[in-house]
Amino acid sequence: MRKIIALASALAALAAQPTFASRIKDVAKLDGLAETQLIGYGLVVGLKGTGDGPRTQFTTQSVVNMLRNTGIEVPRERIQVRNVAAVMVTSKLYPYLKRGSNIDVTVSSIGDAKSLEGGTLLMSPLQGTDGEIYALAQGALSIGGISKEGGNGKASFSKNHTMVGEIPNGAIIQKEAPGGVMSSEDLRISLSSPDYSSAVAMAKSINANYKKPIAEAKDPVTVSVAVPEEFKGKRMEFIAEVENLDFLVSTVARVVLNEKTGTVIAGGNVSISEVAVSQGSITIQVKDNQQGQVSNTNAANSGTTQLSSTTQSTDINVNEPKAEMKVLPTSSNVADLAKSLNALGVSPRDIIAIFTAIKKAGALNAELVVM
């Protein structure tokens, strides 16, 4: 009951918040400023016996190739790689970052390593979709967790996930990312979430600020903005002004359900039509009872008590609570919806089932997303 009350309070607080206008830079971005995805293959060394096993053949081959490049020839069958793990290295390169700048990288195990704790990534080239190398990554991993195993291999302890690590500023840019907003006369602004109303509202806000029709919504995502004559030589100042303008973002009513954790998140504009809900469950408990019959046949001779036979019985208890039918009235916001569900006295996981059923009944006026 405490969880459902806390959930109701959180949803009510969400609904009680007033609607604020959002800055353009918070919900959209200029075309040409998209990041470039980078990926590479590497080796993490210095592990304390938690690296890849002998079955991970590509790790052994990578170590052989690395040593050969340094002038050392070692037979492959003589190499033990328990202190080495093969990993994939990923990162994002943002436009206008110059050569020599640093970016963060993520390192993920692809073999059968048990933990990357305490490891160091050897120099790994990172390339884009065009095959060009844009950065070189290397450094000590930050895991944020711990994993320990007992000597017999049966007892173990782990905290957080130790198969993925981060290296802050772990890659040095070798080549700048393509793209840029200065390559065209007009600016093109793209919304993060496509929406006709939001695109039109953004264009109107820009036109109202400069008192001339310089912005036009081209589609649910894109708004084209012509640079005014007074800003022809000051495009940076114009971009800085435009991205800080406010406009009302129109959002879709949405309820997000996470069945793994029992989490329910609902937007403030979610509403339901009048619907009747009955929530009940059946609990069945099966218990085996074993009873023995005592025989005192030899009690006079030996003074002992013997168990001559046993009987086994099974108890089955079925508990079906009386399900109460409640009518949820039409709700215009999350607060009313939370109060209605709280009146049923159900758990958050039951709320997930209720939301799903209400949606199928056609009474939930929102998009339902199940994670």
KEKE-3310 file (N, C-alpha, C; in steps of 0.2 Angstrom, whole numbers, plus 5000, padded with zeros to 4 digits):
npx = (5004:5010:5019:5010:5003:5014:5017:5005:5006:5017:5013:5003:5010:5017:5007:5003:5012:5015:5013:5027:5036:5048:5065:5072:5084:5084:5075:5077:5088:5101:5103:5116:5124:5124:5130:5144:5145:5157:5167:5177:5190:5198:5210:5209:5220:5230:5221:5215:5216:5203:5200:5197:5194:5202:5194:5190:5195:5199:5204:5216:5223:5223:5232:5244:5246:5248:5260:5268:5269:5277:5289:5290:5290:5279:5274:5257:5251:5257:5252:5243:5228:5221:5222:5219:5207:5196:5188:5175:5175:5167:5161:5156:5158:5157:5152:5164:5173:5190:5205:5216:5208:5199:5188:5175:5175:5167:5169:5166:5165:5167:5170:5172:5175:5176:5176:5180:5187:5199:5207:5216:5215:5222:5230:5218:5211:5198:5184:5173:5157:5162:5174:5185:5198:5195:5198:5209:5209:5214:5218:5215:5202:5186:5175:5165:5160:5161:5167:5169:5175:5174:5187:5183:5175:5162:5156:5152:5152:5145:5144:5135:5137:5151:5156:5156:5165:5170:5180:5184:5187:5195:5199:5209:5206:5209:5204:5193:5175:5164:5152:5142:5134:5136:5137:5126:5115:5102:5096:5092:5082:5079:5067:5067:5057:5045:5032:5018:5011:5021:5031:5025:5022:5035:5040:5032:5035:5048:5046:5038:5047:5057:5048:5045:5042:5052:5054:5048:5038:5043:5040:5034:5046:5056:5061:5063:5074:5077:5091:5091:5094:5101:5109:5118:5132:5134:5132:5134:5129:5116:5112:5114:5104:5092:5092:5089:5076:5059:5046:5030:5029:5021:5015:5013:5001:5006:5009:5021:5026:5036:5038:5048:5053:5041:5038:5029:5026:5018:5012:5007:4996:4988:4973:4957:4943:4926:4926:4924:4932:4938:4948:4956:4963:4969:4975:4984:4989:5000:5003:5013:5011:5019:5016:5020:5017:5018:5026:5026:5031:5043:5046:5046:5057:5068:5067:5065:5058:5049:5047:5034:5026:5022:5012:5006:4999:4991:4988:4978:4976:4965:4964:4953:4951:4937:4933:4931:4920:4924:4920:4929:4929:4928:4943:4953:4966:4982:4983:4969:4968:4977:4972:4961:4965:4972:4962:4958:4967:4978:4994:5009:5013:5001:4994:5000:4995:4981:4982:4985:4974:4964:4968:4965:4952:4948:4947:4958:4965:4978:4995:5001:5016:5026:5039)
npy = (4994:5006:5008:5010:5022:5031:5031:5037:5049:5054:5054:5063:5075:5077:5080:5092:5101:5116:5121:5124:5135:5129:5130:5132:5126:5115:5106:5103:5103:5110:5107:5097:5097:5084:5070:5059:5042:5031:5017:5003:4990:4982:4978:4974:4974:4968:4962:4953:4938:4937:4938:4933:4916:4901:4897:4908:4911:4922:4932:4926:4926:4939:4944:4937:4943:4957:4956:4951:4962:4971:4965:4953:4935:4923:4906:4902:4892:4893:4904:4911:4919:4924:4936:4945:4953:4953:4967:4978:4995:5010:5026:5044:5057:5074:5088:5101:5099:5099:5093:5084:5086:5078:5064:5055:5037:5021:5005:4988:4971:4957:4944:4929:4934:4937:4949:4966:4973:4984:4984:4990:4998:4995:5004:5009:5010:5021:5021:5028:5026:5027:5021:5028:5033:5041:5044:5039:5027:5025:5019:5018:5009:5014:5006:5006:4996:4980:4963:4948:4931:4915:4903:4890:4892:4892:4901:4918:4936:4951:4968:4980:4981:4973:4971:4981:4996:5013:5026:5041:5055:5047:5045:5052:5064:5062:5066:5078:5079:5077:5089:5104:5119:5130:5129:5132:5144:5146:5142:5126:5118:5104:5095:5085:5076:5071:5082:5090:5101:5107:5110:5120:5129:5133:5139:5150:5157:5161:5170:5179:5185:5191:5199:5197:5186:5174:5161:5145:5131:5115:5102:5089:5089:5098:5115:5128:5142:5158:5168:5184:5200:5209:5201:5195:5195:5191:5177:5168:5175:5176:5163:5160:5168:5163:5149:5151:5155:5154:5142:5134:5117:5104:5089:5071:5062:5050:5034:5025:5009:4998:4982:4974:4981:4985:4999:5013:5027:5041:5054:5072:5075:5064:5055:5046:5038:5035:5020:5003:4993:4978:4970:4956:4941:4924:4914:4899:4887:4873:4860:4847:4834:4823:4809:4798:4782:4776:4762:4751:4739:4732:4738:4733:4725:4731:4744:4754:4764:4761:4766:4761:4763:4775:4789:4799:4815:4828:4845:4857:4874:4886:4903:4915:4931:4942:4950:4966:4977:4992:5008:5018:5035:5047:5054:5069:5072:5067:5067:5064:5052:5044:5045:5038:5025:5022:5021:5008:5000:4993:4985:4992:4983:4978:4989:4990:4980:4984:4996:4991:4984:4993:5001:4992:4991:5003:5014:5022:5037:5039:5035:5019:5013:4999:4993)
npz = (5000:5003:4993:4982:4987:4987:4973:4968:4974:4968:4954:4955:4959:4948:4939:4944:4941:4933:4915:4906:4894:4882:4878:4861:4859:4869:4864:4851:4837:4827:4810:4804:4815:4821:4830:4826:4826:4833:4832:4838:4839:4853:4866:4883:4896:4911:4920:4934:4932:4927:4914:4896:4892:4887:4876:4869:4855:4847:4855:4859:4847:4844:4854:4850:4837:4841:4849:4839:4831:4839:4838:4844:4844:4849:4852:4848:4856:4868:4875:4888:4892:4902:4909:4900:4890:4876:4868:4863:4858:4859:4855:4853:4842:4841:4831:4826:4836:4838:4831:4842:4853:4867:4870:4877:4880:4879:4885:4881:4885:4874:4874:4885:4897:4915:4922:4920:4929:4935:4923:4909:4894:4879:4865:4854:4838:4832:4821:4809:4800:4787:4787:4790:4801:4816:4829:4843:4856:4873:4889:4907:4914:4921:4931:4941:4949:4957:4957:4964:4967:4975:4980:4977:4966:4967:4976:4975:4973:4967:4962:4954:4936:4929:4917:4908:4905:4907:4900:4904:4894:4886:4873:4859:4847:4830:4818:4812:4813:4800:4792:4797:4802:4795:4781:4773:4767:4773:4789:4796:4807:4818:4826:4841:4843:4832:4827:4822:4828:4837:4828:4820:4830:4834:4823:4823:4834:4832:4821:4827:4836:4828:4820:4807:4793:4793:4796:4793:4794:4788:4788:4800:4808:4803:4803:4793:4793:4788:4787:4793:4785:4793:4800:4792:4792:4804:4809:4819:4831:4827:4827:4841:4847:4841:4846:4859:4860:4866:4866:4865:4868:4860:4867:4866:4874:4885:4892:4901:4904:4914:4915:4921:4932:4938:4937:4934:4923:4919:4908:4911:4904:4902:4901:4906:4900:4907:4916:4921:4934:4940:4951:4956:4964:4964:4977:4979:4989:4992:5003:5009:5020:5031:5041:5054:5061:5077:5084:5098:5100:5104:5115:5129:5129:5124:5127:5117:5104:5090:5073:5064:5052:5039:5034:5021:5018:5009:5010:5003:5001:4996:4992:4988:4986:4988:4974:4971:4961:4954:4948:4938:4937:4924:4920:4920:4921:4927:4941:4946:4940:4947:4960:4958:4955:4966:4975:4973:4979:4975:4969:4962:4951:4948:4944:4931:4924:4925:4918:4905:4902:4902:4891:4881:4882:4877:4884:4888:4885:4878:4873:4875:4881:4883:4891)
capx = (5000:5014:5021:5004:5002:5020:5016:5000:5009:5022:5009:4999:5015:5019:5001:5002:5017:5013:5017:5032:5038:5054:5070:5073:5090:5082:5070:5078:5095:5103:5105:5124:5127:5123:5136:5147:5146:5163:5168:5184:5191:5204:5212:5210:5225:5230:5215:5217:5213:5196:5199:5194:5197:5206:5189:5189:5201:5201:5208:5223:5226:5225:5238:5249:5247:5251:5267:5272:5270:5282:5295:5291:5287:5277:5269:5250:5249:5260:5250:5238:5225:5216:5223:5217:5200:5194:5182:5173:5176:5162:5161:5153:5162:5153:5155:5168:5178:5196:5210:5219:5203:5198:5181:5174:5174:5164:5172:5162:5168:5164:5172:5169:5178:5171:5176:5185:5189:5207:5210:5219:5213:5228:5228:5213:5208:5190:5182:5166:5154:5165:5180:5190:5199:5194:5201:5213:5207:5218:5218:5213:5195:5182:5170:5159:5157:5166:5165:5173:5173:5178:5192:5180:5172:5154:5153:5153:5149:5146:5140:5134:5139:5158:5158:5157:5168:5171:5187:5183:5193:5200:5201:5211:5203:5214:5201:5187:5169:5161:5146:5142:5128:5138:5138:5121:5112:5097:5096:5087:5081:5075:5064:5069:5051:5041:5025:5016:5010:5027:5035:5022:5023:5042:5041:5028:5039:5054:5043:5036:5053:5060:5043:5045:5041:5059:5054:5043:5038:5043:5037:5033:5052:5060:5059:5068:5075:5081:5095:5089:5100:5105:5113:5122:5139:5134:5127:5134:5125:5109:5110:5113:5098:5087:5091:5087:5069:5055:5039:5026:5030:5015:5018:5008:4999:5009:5010:5026:5026:5041:5036:5053:5054:5035:5038:5023:5027:5012:5012:5002:4990:4985:4966:4954:4935:4923:4927:4923:4938:4938:4955:4956:4968:4968:4981:4984:4995:5000:5008:5014:5012:5021:5015:5022:5013:5023:5025:5030:5032:5050:5047:5048:5063:5074:5066:5066:5052:5050:5042:5032:5024:5021:5006:5007:4993:4992:4983:4977:4972:4963:4961:4951:4948:4931:4934:4926:4920:4924:4920:4934:4926:4932:4949:4956:4973:4986:4981:4963:4969:4981:4968:4956:4969:4974:4956:4957:4972:4982:5001:5011:5013:4994:4992:5002:4989:4975:4983:4985:4967:4960:4969:4962:4945:4947:4946:4964:4966:4985:4999:5004:5022:5028:5047)
capy = (5000:5012:5009:5013:5029:5035:5032:5041:5056:5056:5056:5069:5080:5078:5083:5098:5106:5121:5120:5130:5134:5126:5133:5128:5121:5110:5101:5103:5104:5113:5102:5098:5096:5077:5067:5054:5036:5028:5010:5000:4983:4983:4973:4976:4970:4969:4959:4948:4932:4937:4939:4928:4910:4898:4895:4914:4911:4928:4935:4924:4928:4947:4945:4935:4948:4962:4954:4951:4969:4973:4961:4947:4929:4918:4902:4903:4888:4895:4910:4911:4925:4925:4943:4949:4953:4957:4972:4983:5002:5015:5033:5049:5063:5079:5092:5106:5097:5100:5087:5084:5086:5072:5062:5049:5031:5015:4998:4982:4964:4953:4937:4926:4937:4938:4956:4971:4978:4985:4983:4995:4997:4997:5009:5006:5015:5021:5023:5029:5022:5028:5017:5033:5033:5048:5044:5034:5027:5021:5022:5014:5008:5015:5001:5008:4990:4975:4956:4943:4924:4911:4899:4884:4894:4892:4907:4924:4942:4956:4974:4983:4978:4974:4969:4987:5001:5020:5030:5048:5058:5042:5045:5058:5065:5062:5069:5081:5076:5081:5093:5110:5123:5136:5127:5134:5151:5146:5137:5121:5116:5098:5093:5079:5072:5074:5084:5096:5107:5109:5113:5127:5134:5135:5144:5156:5160:5164:5175:5184:5188:5196:5203:5196:5179:5171:5154:5141:5123:5112:5095:5089:5089:5103:5122:5132:5149:5162:5173:5191:5204:5212:5196:5191:5194:5189:5171:5165:5179:5175:5156:5160:5171:5158:5143:5152:5157:5149:5140:5129:5111:5100:5082:5066:5059:5043:5030:5020:5004:4994:4976:4971:4984:4988:5006:5016:5034:5044:5061:5076:5076:5057:5055:5040:5038:5031:5012:4999:4989:4973:4967:4951:4936:4918:4911:4892:4884:4866:4858:4840:4832:4816:4807:4791:4778:4773:4755:4750:4731:4730:4743:4730:4721:4736:4751:4758:4766:4761:4769:4755:4765:4782:4791:4806:4819:4834:4850:4862:4880:4891:4909:4919:4936:4944:4955:4972:4981:4999:5012:5024:5040:5051:5058:5074:5073:5061:5067:5061:5045:5041:5044:5032:5018:5021:5018:5001:4997:4988:4986:4995:4978:4977:4995:4989:4976:4988:5001:4987:4982:4999:5003:4987:4993:5009:5020:5026:5042:5040:5030:5015:5010:4994:4992)
capz = (5000:5004:4986:4978:4989:4984:4966:4967:4976:4962:4948:4957:4959:4941:4936:4947:4939:4928:4909:4904:4887:4881:4873:4855:4860:4873:4861:4844:4836:4820:4805:4803:4822:4823:4831:4822:4830:4832:4835:4837:4843:4857:4871:4890:4899:4918:4924:4939:4931:4925:4907:4892:4893:4881:4871:4865:4851:4844:4860:4859:4841:4845:4858:4846:4832:4845:4851:4833:4829:4843:4837:4849:4842:4854:4849:4851:4861:4874:4878:4892:4891:4908:4911:4894:4887:4870:4870:4858:4860:4856:4857:4849:4840:4840:4826:4828:4840:4835:4832:4848:4859:4870:4870:4882:4877:4882:4883:4882:4884:4869:4875:4891:4903:4921:4925:4917:4934:4936:4917:4905:4887:4874:4860:4849:4833:4832:4815:4808:4795:4781:4787:4792:4808:4819:4836:4846:4863:4877:4896:4913:4914:4927:4931:4945:4952:4960:4956:4967:4966:4980:4978:4974:4960:4968:4979:4971:4975:4962:4963:4948:4930:4928:4910:4904:4908:4904:4900:4903:4890:4884:4866:4856:4840:4825:4812:4814:4811:4794:4794:4800:4801:4791:4774:4769:4768:4778:4795:4797:4814:4818:4832:4843:4842:4826:4829:4818:4832:4839:4822:4819:4836:4834:4818:4825:4840:4828:4817:4832:4839:4823:4817:4800:4792:4791:4798:4790:4796:4782:4790:4807:4811:4801:4802:4789:4795:4783:4791:4791:4782:4798:4803:4787:4794:4811:4809:4826:4835:4826:4830:4848:4849:4839:4850:4866:4860:4870:4862:4869:4865:4861:4868:4865:4880:4884:4898:4900:4909:4914:4919:4925:4939:4941:4936:4930:4922:4915:4907:4914:4900:4901:4904:4904:4900:4913:4915:4927:4935:4945:4952:4961:4962:4968:4979:4980:4993:4993:5008:5010:5027:5032:5048:5056:5066:5082:5087:5104:5101:5107:5121:5135:5129:5123:5129:5111:5101:5083:5068:5059:5045:5038:5030:5019:5016:5006:5011:4998:5003:4990:4995:4983:4989:4985:4970:4971:4955:4955:4942:4938:4933:4919:4923:4915:4922:4931:4948:4946:4938:4952:4965:4956:4955:4973:4979:4972:4984:4971:4969:4955:4946:4946:4940:4924:4921:4924:4912:4899:4901:4901:4885:4877:4882:4873:4889:4890:4880:4878:4870:4880:4879:4887:4891)
cpx = (5004:5017:5016:5003:5008:5019:5011:5002:5013:5018:5005:5004:5016:5013:5000:5007:5014:5017:5021:5034:5046:5059:5071:5079:5089:5078:5072:5086:5096:5105:5113:5127:5126:5130:5138:5148:5153:5163:5175:5184:5197:5205:5212:5215:5226:5225:5218:5214:5206:5195:5196:5198:5200:5201:5188:5196:5204:5205:5215:5226:5227:5231:5244:5251:5250:5258:5271:5274:5275:5289:5296:5287:5286:5273:5262:5248:5252:5257:5243:5235:5220:5217:5221:5210:5199:5188:5181:5173:5171:5163:5157:5157:5157:5156:5159:5173:5185:5201:5215:5215:5202:5190:5181:5173:5171:5167:5168:5165:5164:5166:5169:5173:5173:5171:5181:5188:5197:5210:5212:5218:5220:5225:5224:5210:5201:5189:5175:5163:5158:5172:5186:5191:5199:5197:5205:5211:5213:5217:5215:5205:5192:5176:5164:5156:5162:5163:5171:5170:5177:5182:5189:5176:5164:5152:5156:5149:5150:5141:5140:5137:5147:5160:5158:5160:5168:5178:5185:5189:5198:5202:5204:5209:5209:5211:5195:5181:5167:5154:5147:5137:5130:5139:5132:5118:5107:5099:5091:5087:5077:5073:5066:5064:5047:5034:5023:5015:5016:5031:5032:5023:5030:5043:5037:5032:5045:5052:5041:5042:5056:5055:5043:5045:5048:5059:5048:5044:5038:5039:5036:5040:5056:5057:5065:5068:5080:5085:5094:5096:5104:5110:5118:5129:5140:5130:5128:5130:5118:5107:5109:5107:5092:5086:5089:5080:5065:5049:5036:5026:5024:5017:5012:5007:5002:5010:5015:5026:5032:5039:5041:5054:5047:5034:5032:5025:5021:5013:5007:4996:4987:4978:4963:4946:4933:4924:4926:4929:4937:4945:4955:4961:4967:4975:4980:4990:4994:5005:5007:5015:5013:5020:5017:5018:5018:5021:5029:5031:5038:5051:5049:5054:5069:5073:5066:5059:5053:5045:5040:5030:5023:5015:5007:5000:4995:4986:4984:4973:4971:4960:4959:4947:4942:4933:4929:4926:4919:4924:4925:4931:4931:4937:4952:4963:4976:4984:4975:4964:4972:4977:4963:4959:4971:4968:4955:4962:4976:4989:5003:5011:5005:4991:4994:4997:4983:4976:4982:4978:4963:4961:4966:4955:4943:4946:4952:4966:4974:4988:5002:5010:5025:5035:5048)
cpy = (5006:5014:5013:5021:5033:5036:5037:5048:5059:5058:5062:5076:5082:5082:5091:5103:5110:5119:5126:5129:5132:5130:5129:5123:5115:5104:5100:5104:5107:5107:5103:5097:5089:5074:5061:5048:5033:5021:5007:4994:4984:4977:4976:4971:4972:4967:4954:4941:4931:4939:4933:4922:4907:4897:4902:4914:4917:4933:4933:4926:4935:4948:4943:4940:4955:4961:4954:4958:4973:4970:4955:4941:4924:4913:4903:4899:4889:4901:4909:4918:4927:4932:4948:4948:4956:4961:4976:4990:5006:5022:5038:5055:5068:5084:5098:5105:5096:5094:5089:5085:5079:5071:5056:5043:5026:5009:4992:4976:4960:4945:4934:4928:4938:4945:4960:4975:4978:4985:4990:4994:4999:5001:5006:5011:5015:5024:5024:5025:5022:5024:5022:5032:5040:5049:5038:5033:5023:5024:5017:5014:5010:5011:5003:5002:4985:4968:4952:4936:4920:4906:4893:4886:4894:4898:4913:4930:4947:4962:4978:4979:4979:4972:4975:4993:5008:5022:5037:5052:5053:5041:5052:5059:5066:5066:5072:5078:5080:5084:5100:5114:5129:5135:5129:5141:5151:5141:5132:5118:5110:5097:5086:5073:5075:5076:5091:5102:5111:5113:5120:5132:5137:5141:5151:5160:5164:5170:5181:5188:5193:5200:5203:5188:5176:5164:5151:5134:5119:5105:5095:5089:5095:5110:5125:5139:5153:5167:5180:5195:5207:5207:5192:5190:5192:5182:5168:5169:5177:5168:5156:5163:5166:5152:5145:5155:5152:5148:5135:5122:5107:5092:5077:5063:5052:5041:5025:5015:4999:4988:4973:4974:4986:4995:5008:5024:5036:5052:5065:5076:5069:5058:5048:5042:5034:5023:5009:4994:4984:4970:4962:4945:4930:4915:4904:4890:4877:4864:4851:4839:4825:4814:4800:4788:4775:4766:4754:4742:4729:4735:4739:4727:4726:4743:4756:4759:4765:4764:4764:4757:4772:4783:4798:4809:4825:4839:4855:4868:4884:4897:4913:4925:4939:4950:4960:4976:4988:5003:5018:5029:5043:5055:5063:5075:5067:5061:5063:5053:5041:5040:5038:5025:5017:5019:5011:4997:4991:4990:4989:4990:4977:4983:4994:4985:4980:4993:4997:4986:4988:5002:4998:4989:4999:5015:5024:5030:5044:5034:5026:5012:5005:4992:4984)
cpz = (5000:4997:4982:4980:4986:4977:4965:4969:4970:4956:4949:4957:4952:4937:4938:4945:4933:4921:4907:4897:4887:4877:4867:4856:4864:4870:4854:4843:4828:4816:4804:4810:4825:4824:4827:4827:4828:4835:4833:4841:4847:4862:4878:4893:4907:4922:4928:4938:4929:4918:4903:4893:4887:4875:4867:4861:4848:4848:4860:4853:4841:4849:4854:4841:4836:4847:4845:4830:4833:4842:4841:4846:4847:4851:4852:4856:4868:4878:4882:4893:4897:4911:4906:4892:4881:4871:4863:4861:4856:4859:4852:4848:4838:4835:4829:4833:4836:4836:4838:4854:4861:4870:4875:4877:4881:4880:4885:4880:4878:4869:4881:4897:4909:4923:4921:4923:4935:4929:4914:4898:4883:4869:4855:4844:4833:4825:4814:4802:4788:4781:4789:4799:4811:4825:4838:4853:4866:4884:4901:4913:4921:4927:4935:4948:4954:4959:4959:4967:4971:4976:4975:4968:4961:4971:4976:4974:4969:4964:4957:4942:4929:4921:4905:4908:4904:4905:4899:4899:4887:4877:4863:4849:4836:4819:4814:4810:4805:4796:4797:4798:4796:4783:4770:4771:4774:4783:4795:4804:4814:4825:4834:4842:4837:4829:4825:4822:4834:4834:4820:4824:4836:4829:4819:4830:4837:4825:4821:4835:4834:4819:4810:4799:4789:4793:4795:4792:4789:4782:4797:4811:4810:4801:4799:4791:4791:4788:4788:4788:4787:4801:4798:4789:4801:4812:4816:4831:4834:4828:4837:4850:4847:4844:4857:4866:4863:4865:4866:4865:4866:4861:4867:4872:4880:4891:4897:4906:4908:4918:4923:4932:4942:4941:4932:4929:4917:4915:4910:4910:4898:4904:4902:4904:4906:4911:4921:4928:4941:4945:4957:4959:4967:4970:4981:4983:4994:4998:5009:5017:5027:5039:5049:5061:5070:5084:5093:5106:5105:5113:5127:5135:5128:5125:5123:5108:5093:5079:5063:5052:5045:5033:5028:5016:5013:5007:5006:5000:4997:4993:4989:4986:4985:4981:4970:4964:4957:4949:4943:4934:4928:4922:4918:4916:4926:4938:4950:4945:4944:4958:4964:4957:4962:4977:4978:4977:4981:4971:4962:4950:4944:4942:4932:4921:4920:4918:4905:4897:4899:4894:4880:4876:4879:4877:4890:4884:4880:4875:4875:4877:4885:4886:4893)
residu = (MET:ARG:LYS:ILE:ILE:ALA:LEU:ALA:SER:ALA:LEU:ALA:ALA:LEU:ALA:ALA:GLN:PRO:THR:PHE:ALA:SER:ARG:ILE:LYS:ASP:VAL:ALA:LYS:LEU:ASP:GLY:LEU:ALA:GLU:THR:GLN:LEU:ILE:GLY:TYR:GLY:LEU:VAL:VAL:GLY:LEU:LYS:GLY:THR:GLY:ASP:GLY:PRO:ARG:THR:GLN:PHE:THR:THR:GLN:SER:VAL:VAL:ASN:MET:LEU:ARG:ASN:THR:GLY:ILE:GLU:VAL:PRO:ARG:GLU:ARG:ILE:GLN:VAL:ARG:ASN:VAL:ALA:ALA:VAL:MET:VAL:THR:SER:LYS:LEU:TYR:PRO:TYR:LEU:LYS:ARG:GLY:SER:ASN:ILE:ASP:VAL:THR:VAL:SER:SER:ILE:GLY:ASP:ALA:LYS:SER:LEU:GLU:GLY:GLY:THR:LEU:LEU:MET:SER:PRO:LEU:GLN:GLY:THR:ASP:GLY:GLU:ILE:TYR:ALA:LEU:ALA:GLN:GLY:ALA:LEU:SER:ILE:GLY:GLY:ILE:SER:LYS:GLU:GLY:GLY:ASN:GLY:LYS:ALA:SER:PHE:SER:LYS:ASN:HIS:THR:MET:VAL:GLY:GLU:ILE:PRO:ASN:GLY:ALA:ILE:ILE:GLN:LYS:GLU:ALA:PRO:GLY:GLY:VAL:MET:SER:SER:GLU:ASP:LEU:ARG:ILE:SER:LEU:SER:SER:PRO:ASP:TYR:SER:SER:ALA:VAL:ALA:MET:ALA:LYS:SER:ILE:ASN:ALA:ASN:TYR:LYS:LYS:PRO:ILE:ALA:GLU:ALA:LYS:ASP:PRO:VAL:THR:VAL:SER:VAL:ALA:VAL:PRO:GLU:GLU:PHE:LYS:GLY:LYS:ARG:MET:GLU:PHE:ILE:ALA:GLU:VAL:GLU:ASN:LEU:ASP:PHE:LEU:VAL:SER:THR:VAL:ALA:ARG:VAL:VAL:LEU:ASN:GLU:LYS:THR:GLY:THR:VAL:ILE:ALA:GLY:GLY:ASN:VAL:SER:ILE:SER:GLU:VAL:ALA:VAL:SER:GLN:GLY:SER:ILE:THR:ILE:GLN:VAL:LYS:ASP:ASN:GLN:GLN:GLY:GLN:VAL:SER:ASN:THR:ASN:ALA:ALA:ASN:SER:GLY:THR:THR:GLN:LEU:SER:SER:THR:THR:GLN:SER:THR:ASP:ILE:ASN:VAL:ASN:GLU:PRO:LYS:ALA:GLU:MET:LYS:VAL:LEU:PRO:THR:SER:SER:ASN:VAL:ALA:ASP:LEU:ALA:LYS:SER:LEU:ASN:ALA:LEU:GLY:VAL:SER:PRO:ARG:ASP:ILE:ILE:ALA:ILE:PHE:THR:ALA:ILE:LYS:LYS:ALA:GLY:ALA:LEU:ASN:ALA:GLU:LEU:VAL:VAL:MET)
# end
